[in-house]
Amino acid sequence: METRHVQTEDVIQLPAPTAWPLVLAFGLTLLAASLVTNMGVGLLGGVLILAGCIGWFRQVLPHEHHETISIAAEDITIATAHPRVLRIEVSESHRARLPLETHSVLSGVKGGIAGGIAMIIPALLYGALKYHSIWYAVNLLGGVGIMGEANPTTEYIAAFHWQAVAAASVIHVTTSLLVGLLYGALLPMLPRRPILLGGLIAPILWTGLLYSVLKVVNPVLDERIDWRWFFLSQIIFGVVAGFVVAKQSRILVNQHLPFAMRMGIETPGLMKSHDEEDRPK
């Protein structure tokens, strides 16, 4: 359907205002409300829907209704006292979050590697002292179920199995790195006592979490694990990883800067444009 707008020097025709869409919307609302009320509300909604459709259609068919608006031509000159865009000065002390500094990703990786190596010692010592085999804890972590034994014996777990060693290595390395990265992000939150968070609070939290879900994740490990030695190994990991991460240098988080500036996107008004940076001083 072709719409024609007649415009002269003094008047312009615009689509006429109408309230029928509101009537239609109210009818639809009542119809939906009748699902949880009664039939009468739905009947009223149906009447309003019908009336709204008819009224709205008559506004646009066969021709759209228009109203004439008088206009007055006026030349407007926009002037500003500031020919250049003003930049907002953002102070480094202005921030919305703490801390101002955090550890780099490499610091978390170093801490995870150091803690992962340190916690191997009590795990192997536990197997050697109690079962006379350094492979006992490794096989438990790797999951002896992957080797085809539904109810493995102690002797079977204490023996060397390369499948369990490979699985345990992947699990241990991945977990150590992830926890190390987590330490790098969390330790700056507790700047005065980083070892307290890394060496005691965090191990208690995730040991409690593993205690509650291990029966589902690894039933064999849940039946045979010694939680005293497990908690000791977690404490050693936390202390070593926390110490290594805390000793690394920190970097500014730049949280006081807008996101666009942290991404390096040119933002007029907040940072110098590329043209201004290239302009000779």
N, C-alpha and C positions, 0 to 999 in steps of 0.2 A: 504494500500500500504506500503510495507516494504521499509524503507530507510536505505541504507548502507553507512557508513562513513569509508573510507579506511584511515588508519593512520599508518605511519611508524615512524622511529626515527627522520626523518628530515622534513617530510611534513605532513599536515593534510588537509582533504577535508571539505570545508564548503559550505553551500548553496550559489549559485551564486547570486549576487545582481541583481535586476531588477527594471525598472522604470514603468512597466505596471500598478501596483496599483495606481500610481499617475495619469496616463492617465485615468484610470477608474474613479477615484475620480473626476477629472476635468470634465469628461463627465457627471457624475451625477449632478455636480454643474450647468453645462450649461442647462441640462434638467430641473432642478428645476427653473432656472432663466427664462426659456422660458414661464413660467406661467404668468410672469408679463412683458415680452418683446414681442417677436414675434416668429413665427414658425421656422424661419431660425436658431435661437439660439438652439432651441430644436433639429432640424435635425443634426446640428453639434455635439451637445451633444450625440445624439444617435450613430453617427458614432464613436465617441471617446469611448463610452461605449462598442460597439462591438469590436473595435480594442483592447481595454484594456483587455477584457475578453479572446479574442483569444490569444493575446500575453502572458498573464499571465498563461493561461492553458497550452500553449506549453512549458512554463518554468518548469512545474511540471508533465506533462503527456507525455508519459507513465512513464518516470523516471524524478526525480528531477535533475536539472542542478547543478553542483558543480564546484568549483574552488579550485585549489591546493594552499595551503599557506605553505611557508617554515617556520619552527620553529627552534628555537635554545634553547636547554635545558640549564637552568642556575639555580644553587642553590642559593636561596636568604635567607639570615639570617636577621631576623628582630630583632633589638636591640633597647632598650629604656633606657634612663637615669632615668626614673621614674618608678620604679617597682610597685608603687601603684597609684591608681587613685587620681588625684588632685581634691579637693573639691573647688567649687566656694564659696567664702565668700560673703554672702548677708547681707548687713547692714540694720538695722531697719529703717534708715533714707531714704533708697532707696525705692521709691514708685512710682507708676504710677497714683494713684488716691487718692483723699481726700474724707473723713477724715481718719485719722489714727485710730480713735476709733469710735465705734457706740454703740447704746443701744442694750441690749439683747432682745430676743423675749418676755421674761417675763415683761420687762419694758413697751413694747407696749401694752401687755395685761392689765397691771395695769392701764395705762393711758386710754385705751379704756373703761374699767369698770368704772373708776372714772368719766370720761366725760359723759358716758351714763347715770349714775345715776344723775349727776348734771343737764343735759338737760331735765330730766323728770319734774323738778320743774316748769320751765316756761310753758311747754306744758300743765300740769295739771292746772296751774294757769290761763292760757288763757281760757280753757274750763269752769272753775268754775266762772270766772268773766263775761264772755260773754254769756254763755249758761247754767250756773248753773249746770254743770255736769262735773265731772272729766273724764268721759268716752268719751267725744266728740273727743278730739285729738287722743285718743287710737283707736277709731273706724275708724277714717279717715286714720290713718297709716295702720291699719290692712286691710283696704279695705272693705267698707260696701257692696260692690257688691257680696262678697262671702256668704252673708247671705240671698241671694235670692231677694233682692230689687233692681229693676232697677233704680228707681228714689226715693231714700230714703228721707224722710222728716227730718227736723232738730230735731224734737222730737225723731224720730226713731234712729238717729245717737247718740243723747245724752243719750240714754238708754244703759244698760249693755247688751253686747252680748259676750258670752264666745268664740265664733269662732273668732271674730275680736280681742279680747284680746290675744288669743293664737297666731294668725298670727302676730299681732303687736309686741308681745314679741320676736318671732323668728327674725323678720326683724330688730328690734332695737338692740338686742344682737349681731347678726351677723354683722351688719353695724358698731356698736361701736367697736367691736374687730378688724375688718379689718382696720378701720381708725386709731385705736390705734397702730396697727403694722406698718401702713404707717408713723405715727408720729415718731415711734422709728427709722425708717430708714432715715427720712428726716430731723429731727431736728438737728442732728450733722452737716448738711450742713450749718446751720446758727447758729454757736456756740454763737455769741454775743447777738443775739436777737431771741432766740427760741420761745418766746411767741408771737412775731410779726408774725412769720410764722404760728404757731399753732392756735393763737387766732384771727387773722384778715385775713391774706392772704388766707389761705386754706379755711376757711368758705366762703369767698367771691367767690372763684373759684367754689366750689361744689354747692353753692346756685345758682349761675348763670347757672351751668350745669343742675341742677334739674328744674330750671325755664323753661328751653328750652325743656326738654323732659317729664316733668310730665304729660302733657296733653295726651300723648300716654301711659305712664306707669300706671297712676292712674287718670282717668278723674274726678272722684268724688272728690278726694283730690285737684285736680287742681282748681275746681270750688269753693271750700269752704275754701281753705287755706288762712290764713292771713300771708302774707310774712314778715311783720314786726316782728310778734312774732316768726315766723319760723327762721328768721335771728338772732334774739336775742338768741334763743335756741342753734343755731349753734355756735355763739360767745362764749356762756357759755361752751359748749362742748369743743371748741378749746382751750380756756384759761385753763380750768381745766385739760384736757388731756395733753396739752403741758407742763403745770407746773409739773404734776406728772412724765411725762417721763423725763423732763429735770433734775429732782432731783434724778433720778436713776443713779447708777454707770454705767460706760461704760466698754466695752471690746475691745481689739485690733481686728481690722478687718483682720490683716495679709495679706493685699492685696499685700504687697511687696514680699511675698513668692510665689514660683511657685505653680500651682494648685495641682500638685502631692504631694508636701509637705503638703499643707493644708488638703489634703485628707488622709494623713498618709501613703502614699505609699512609699516604700523604693526606693529612687532615688540615685543611685551611682553618686558621683561627686557633689551632692548638700547637702546630709545629711549623717550622719554616718550609716553604715549598721548595721543590727542586730548583726552580729558576732563581730563587733568592740565595740558595746555597752555592750555585754556580756563579752568581754575580760577583765580580771583583769588588773587594772592599777598598 
